[in-house]
């Protein structure tokens, strides 16, 4: 799969990015409706992320243009009030789809950039 990602990155134009992406694997819950109309929630991970979007792997078939919700799992609530007990969901739109074996890779654009 990493060979596939290197090829895709080499082909993409740097000028099409609004913000630099970081190759960072973050676990995320993806919630949405698949192409057959069935609701799902899936634990997966990002392959890269930026302030304006991410690339995720998913076993589900998503439609281009559809909106999905990402939530980063949080550990058990900490006793400190400095650590939030959960992260709010991120809403993203599916921009593109690629395949890597049986796994599908989706390019997402966040509806609101990360701060």
C-alpha positions in Angstrom: 0.0 0.0 0.0 2.8 2.4 0.7 4.1 2.0 -2.9 0.7 3.0 -4.1 0.6 6.1 -1.9 4.1 7.2 -3.1 3.0 6.9 -6.8 -0.2 8.9 -6.1 1.7 11.6 -4.2 4.2 11.9 -7.1 1.4 12.5 -9.6 -0.5 15.2 -7.6 0.2 18.8 -8.3 1.4 20.7 -5.2 -0.4 23.8 -6.3 -3.8 22.0 -5.8 -3.4 21.9 -2.0 -4.6 24.7 0.2 -2.5 23.5 3.1 0.4 21.1 3.5 -0.4 17.6 4.4 1.3 15.5 7.1 1.7 11.7 6.7 0.1 10.9 10.1 -2.0 7.9 11.0 -4.7 8.9 13.4 -7.5 6.5 14.5 -10.9 7.8 13.5 -14.5 6.7 13.7 -16.2 7.3 10.3 -20.0 7.6 10.4 -22.1 8.0 7.4 -24.2 6.2 4.8 -22.6 3.9 2.2 -23.5 3.8 -1.5 -26.3 1.3 -0.9 -28.0 3.6 1.6 -27.0 1.7 4.8 -25.8 3.7 7.8 -22.5 2.6 9.2 -19.8 3.5 11.8 -16.3 2.2 11.2 -13.0 2.5 13.1 -10.3 3.3 10.6 -7.3 5.6 10.3 -6.1 8.6 8.4 -3.1 8.1 6.0 -2.4 11.8 5.9 -4.0 14.9 7.2 -3.9 18.7 6.8 -5.9 21.6 8.2 -8.3 21.4 5.3 -8.7 17.6 4.7 -7.5 14.1 5.1 -7.1 10.8 3.3 -8.7 7.8 5.0 -8.9 4.1 4.3 -12.3 2.5 4.4 -13.9 -0.9 3.7 -17.2 0.9 2.8 -18.2 2.4 -0.6 -18.7 6.1 -0.3 -20.2 8.4 -3.0 -18.3 11.4 -4.3 -19.7 14.6 -2.8 -21.4 12.9 0.2 -20.9 14.2 3.7 -19.4 12.0 6.5 -18.5 12.6 10.1 -15.1 11.8 11.7 -14.6 11.4 15.4 -11.2 10.9 17.0 -11.5 8.3 19.8 -10.5 9.7 23.2 -9.2 7.8 26.2 -11.3 7.5 29.3 -12.1 11.0 30.8 -9.2 12.3 32.7 -9.5 13.8 36.2 -7.9 17.0 34.9 -10.2 19.7 33.5 -7.4 20.6 31.0 -8.1 17.5 28.9 -11.4 17.4 27.1 -13.4 14.1 27.6 -14.2 13.9 23.9 -13.5 15.5 20.6 -16.3 17.1 18.5 -17.0 15.4 15.2 -15.4 16.7 12.1 -17.7 17.0 9.0 -16.1 16.2 5.7 -17.0 15.9 2.0 -15.7 13.0 -0.1 -13.7 14.4 -3.0 -12.1 11.4 -4.5 -11.7 7.6 -4.3 -8.8 5.3 -5.1 -8.3 1.6 -4.5 -5.4 -0.2 -2.8 -6.1 -3.9 -3.0 -9.4 -4.6 -1.2 -9.2 -1.3 0.7 -10.6 2.0 -0.6 -8.8 5.3 0.0 -10.9 8.5 0.2 -9.7 12.0 -0.2 -11.8 14.3 2.1 -12.2 18.0 2.5 -13.3 19.3 5.9 -16.3 21.6 5.8 -14.5 23.8 8.4 -10.7 23.9 8.4 -9.0 22.7 11.6 -7.6 25.4 13.8 
